[in-house]
């Protein structure tokens, strides 16, 4: 299930927690729990989770200065990309 979630994030084809939940046939709460767990383990990083306003200081964030503070998006860390490659 973790690898499926990482692949969904990597492909970028879904735009919301609800879409991820539907694609994985799980609840939105489970999606958030998986994302939280993968973030704690260093496989994901959330964009906009803790941002109150657009920021220029997050140099490694793919959103750059256009931080989407009102939405939840994740991207794979190097560890997450490596996990995907090893699972294939």
BELTA-V150329 format. One record per helix or strand. SS is the DSSP state (alpha for helix, beta for strand). FROM is the first residue (numbers start at 1). LEN is the number of residues. If there is no record, write none. Layout:
SS_FROM_LEN, SS_FROM_LEN
This chain:
alpha_2_10, alpha_17_8, alpha_28_13, beta_44_4, beta_73_4, alpha_78_10
